[in-house]
Amino acid sequence: MRHDHVITSKQLSRSDIETVLDRAAEIRDDPTAVADRHAGALLGLLFFEPSTRTKMSFETAMKRLGGDVVDMGSVESSSVKKGETLADTVRVIEGYADALVLRHPKQGAATMASEFVDVPLLNAGDGAGQHPTQTLLDLYTIRENAGLEDLTIGIMGDLKYGRTVHSLAYALSNFDAHQHFISPESLRLPREVVYDLHQEQERAQVREHESLEEILPSLDVLYVTRIQRERFPDETEYQKIAGEYQIGVDTLEAASDDLTVMHPLPRVDEIAPEVDETEHAAYFEQAHNGVPVRMALLDLLLGDEGGEDDE
């Protein structure tokens, strides 16, 4: 795999995905094999929105590869507060680092920023757009727990604003996956995403539902997302559907014994804490998988001294 940037899951082929997942599995089994592989390399972190898992797992990944990070820090303490444009910010930090990780509240920001830099830029979430590195760790978790062939997955919650959902839906269309989307009418998957899945991806098998009950017994994986309160233009609209889709131990009584429950986190109240103790819960494992997957991705993108992959 060799891309200049990783901006959207739509750009990733099945071969790209499998290359990253296979490398992540190798790293998980023997992390010492890449411990000093990128000694001296620097990863620039530009987070214009809050982050815990994505930011810390990228930092951990780079350090476990032998490199280090330079962090822009909070927006409030940066030159952004003085009016500096995103284009200028990334061009400046490009001079300090061998690759960049960008999270930004505006959809399309990563695409725009990538046009101004020559080092690899990884999209760590752009508003309600895409989150491709989250998708790679999601796929890794799915492959480990349920497999990616002949898969039946339910994706539930905020499908309109949930960027993890958009990325995952596109990536799953590379595999033999039946995708069921469960949400209130107001938070359905964007029509352009549905259109793309039906028109551009020959193997996409997509169904939409408002109720989980009818399809839960058939699912191999249930991917739950929180309602993206910060993206609602009107607080009253959020309050109308807050707490409408929740998973408890009683909910899962109708599920297959082998059902895997996932969540990109953070959760609010959509999965009860009691579910954590069941064999269904895989969301903390999912979060931990961010380190080997992002190690694999950085390793492949940087190659030798940031050049071509040496495989």
C-alpha positions in Angstrom: 0.0 0.0 0.0 1.3 3.4 -0.9 -0.9 6.6 -0.7 0.3 10.1 -0.3 -2.6 10.8 2.1 -5.4 8.9 3.8 -8.4 11.1 3.6 -11.4 8.9 3.1 -12.2 5.2 3.3 -13.5 5.4 -0.3 -9.9 5.6 -1.5 -9.0 2.3 0.1 -9.3 -0.9 -1.9 -9.8 -4.3 -0.4 -6.1 -4.9 -1.0 -5.2 -1.7 0.9 -7.4 -2.7 3.8 -6.1 -6.2 4.0 -2.5 -5.0 3.8 -3.0 -2.7 6.8 -4.9 -5.3 8.8 -2.4 -8.1 8.1 0.5 -5.8 9.1 -1.4 -4.8 12.3 -1.8 -8.5 13.2 1.9 -9.0 12.7 2.7 -6.0 15.0 0.2 -7.2 17.6 1.9 -10.6 17.7 5.5 -9.2 17.8 5.6 -5.4 18.5 9.3 -5.5 19.1 9.9 -6.3 15.4 9.1 -2.6 14.6 10.3 -1.0 17.9 13.0 1.1 16.3 11.8 1.1 12.7 11.1 4.8 12.5 13.6 6.2 15.0 14.0 9.9 14.5 10.7 10.3 12.6 8.2 12.9 13.8 4.4 12.8 13.6 2.6 16.2 13.7 -0.7 16.2 15.6 -3.2 18.9 14.6 -6.4 18.5 16.6 -9.0 21.3 16.2 -11.6 19.2 18.1 -11.3 17.3 21.4 -10.0 13.7 21.2 -8.9 11.0 23.6 -8.6 7.7 21.8 -7.5 8.9 18.4 -4.9 11.3 19.6 -3.4 9.1 22.2 -3.4 6.0 20.1 -1.6 7.9 17.3 0.9 9.2 19.8 1.4 5.8 21.3 1.7 4.2 17.8 4.4 6.6 16.7 6.4 6.2 19.9 6.2 2.4 19.7 7.7 2.7 16.2 10.6 4.5 17.7 9.6 8.0 16.6 8.0 10.9 18.4 5.3 13.5 18.0 5.0 17.3 17.8 1.7 18.6 19.0 0.0 21.8 17.9 -1.8 21.8 21.2 -5.2 23.4 21.8 -6.7 25.8 19.3 -6.8 28.4 22.1 -3.1 28.3 22.6 -2.1 28.3 18.9 -1.8 30.9 16.1 -5.3 29.8 14.9 -6.6 32.2 17.6 -4.7 35.0 15.8 -6.5 34.2 12.5 -4.1 31.9 10.9 -5.7 29.8 8.1 -5.7 26.0 8.1 -3.6 26.0 4.9 -0.9 28.1 6.5 -1.0 26.0 9.7 -0.4 22.7 7.9 2.3 24.2 5.7 4.2 25.4 8.7 3.9 22.1 10.7 4.8 20.1 7.6 8.3 21.6 8.0 8.6 20.1 11.4 7.2 16.5 10.8 7.4 13.5 8.5 3.6 13.0 8.5 0.5 14.9 9.8 -2.7 13.8 11.6 -5.5 16.3 11.3 -8.9 16.5 13.1 -11.1 19.4 12.2 -14.8 20.3 12.7 -15.4 21.2 9.1 -16.2 18.5 6.6 -13.8 18.5 3.7 -11.0 20.2 5.8 -8.6 17.2 5.4 -9.1 17.2 1.6 -8.3 20.9 1.4 -5.3 20.6 3.8 -3.8 17.7 1.9 -3.5 20.0 -1.2 -0.9 22.2 0.6 1.5 19.5 2.0 3.8 16.9 0.5 4.2 14.7 3.6 1.5 12.1 4.3 -1.6 13.6 5.9 -4.1 11.3 7.8 -7.7 12.4 8.3 -8.5 11.9 12.0 -12.1 13.1 11.5 -13.5 16.0 9.5 -16.8 17.1 10.9 -19.6 14.8 9.8 -17.5 13.6 6.9 -15.0 10.7 7.3 -12.8 9.0 9.8 -10.8 6.4 7.8 -8.3 5.3 10.5 -11.1 4.6 12.9 -12.6 2.4 10.1 -9.4 0.4 9.8 -9.4 -0.4 13.5 -13.1 -1.2 13.3 -12.5 -3.6 10.4 -9.6 -5.2 12.3 -11.9 -5.7 15.3 -14.7 -7.2 13.1 -12.3 -9.5 11.4 -10.9 -10.8 14.7 -14.4 -11.4 16.2 -16.8 -12.2 13.3 -14.8 -12.3 10.1 -15.4 -10.0 7.1 -17.0 -12.5 4.7 -20.7 -13.4 4.8 -21.0 -10.8 7.5 -24.4 -9.3 8.7 -23.9 -6.1 10.6 -26.3 -3.6 12.1 -25.1 0.0 12.4 -27.3 1.9 14.8 -27.6 5.5 16.1 -26.7 8.8 14.6 -26.1 7.8 10.9 -26.5 11.4 9.6 -23.7 13.1 11.5 -21.6 10.0 12.5 -18.4 10.1 10.4 -17.4 6.7 11.7 -20.5 5.3 10.1 -19.9 6.9 6.8 -16.4 5.6 6.6 -17.3 2.1 7.7 -20.2 1.8 5.3 -17.9 2.5 2.3 -15.2 0.2 3.5 -17.5 -2.7 4.1 -18.7 -2.6 0.6 -15.3 -4.1 -0.4 -16.4 -7.3 1.4 -19.4 -9.7 1.4 -21.3 -7.8 4.0 -25.0 -7.2 4.5 -25.4 -3.8 6.1 -28.5 -2.9 8.1 -28.8 0.8 9.2 -31.0 1.5 12.3 -31.9 5.0 13.2 -34.8 7.5 13.7 -36.0 9.0 10.5 -34.3 12.3 11.2 -30.8 10.7 11.5 -30.9 8.4 8.5 -27.7 7.7 6.5 -27.2 10.7 4.1 -28.8 10.0 0.8 -25.6 10.6 -1.1 -23.9 7.8 0.9 -26.8 5.4 0.2 -26.7 6.3 -3.5 -22.9 5.7 -3.6 -23.3 2.3 -1.9 -26.0 1.2 -4.3 -24.6 2.7 -7.5 -20.8 2.5 -7.1 -20.2 -0.6 -5.0 -21.5 -3.7 -6.8 -21.5 -5.8 -3.7 -23.1 -3.4 -1.3 -26.2 -4.9 0.4 -27.9 -2.1 2.3 -31.2 -2.0 4.2 -32.6 0.7 6.4 -34.7 0.3 9.6 -36.2 2.3 12.4 -36.3 -0.7 14.8 -33.5 -3.0 15.9 -35.9 -5.7 17.1 -36.7 -7.1 13.7 -33.1 -7.8 12.7 -31.2 -8.3 15.9 -31.3 -12.1 15.9 -29.7 -12.2 12.5 -26.7 -9.9 13.3 -23.1 -11.0 13.6 -22.1 -7.5 14.7 -24.0 -4.6 16.2 -22.1 -1.3 15.8 -23.6 1.4 18.1 -22.9 5.1 17.9 -23.8 8.0 20.1 -26.0 10.9 19.0 -23.7 13.6 17.9 -25.1 16.4 20.0 -22.4 18.9 19.0 -23.4 18.7 15.4 -27.1 19.5 15.8 -27.9 23.0 14.6 -30.9 23.1 17.0 -30.7 21.8 20.6 -34.4 21.1 20.6 -34.0 18.7 17.7 -31.4 16.8 19.7 -33.6 16.6 22.8 -36.4 15.0 20.7 -34.4 11.9 19.9 -31.8 11.8 22.8 -31.9 8.4 24.5 -34.2 6.9 21.8 -31.8 4.0 20.9 -30.3 2.3 23.9 -28.8 -1.2 24.4 -29.1 -3.1 27.7 -28.6 -6.6 28.8 -32.3 -7.3 28.3 -32.1 -6.0 24.7 -29.4 -8.6 23.9 -31.5 -11.6 25.1 -32.9 -11.9 21.5 -29.4 -11.7 20.0 -27.2 -14.6 18.8 -24.8 -15.9 21.4 -21.9 -14.9 19.1 -23.1 -11.3 18.6 -20.2 -8.8 18.8 -21.2 -5.3 20.1 -19.0 -2.5 19.0 -18.9 1.3 19.6 -16.3 3.9 18.5 -16.6 5.6 21.9 -17.2 7.9 23.7 -20.6 6.5 24.8 -23.1 8.5 26.7 -26.1 6.4 27.5 -26.6 4.3 24.4 -25.0 1.1 25.9 -25.7 0.3 29.6 -22.5 -0.4 31.7 -23.9 -3.9 32.5 -23.3 -4.9 28.9 -19.6 -4.4 29.5 -19.6 -7.7 31.5 -21.1 -9.8 28.8 -19.2 -11.7 26.1 -20.8 -9.5 23.5 -18.9 -6.4 24.5 -15.9 -5.6 22.2 -15.7 -1.8 22.3 -12.8 -1.5 24.7 -10.9 -4.1 22.7 -11.9 -2.0 19.7 -10.3 1.1 21.2 -7.1 -0.8 22.1 -6.8 -2.1 18.5 -6.2 1.5 17.5 -2.5 1.2 18.5 -1.4 -1.8 16.3 -3.6 -0.6 13.4 -2.2 2.9 13.5 1.3 1.6 13.9 0.7 -0.5 10.8 -0.7 2.4 8.8 2.2 4.8 9.8 4.7 2.1 9.1 3.3 1.5 5.6 3.0 5.2 4.8 6.4 6.2 6.1 8.3 3.3 4.6 12.1 3.8 4.8 12.8 7.4 5.9 9.3 8.4 4.8 9.8 6.9 1.3 8.4 3.8 -0.4 7.1 0.8 1.5 9.9 -1.8 1.7 7.7 -4.9 1.4 
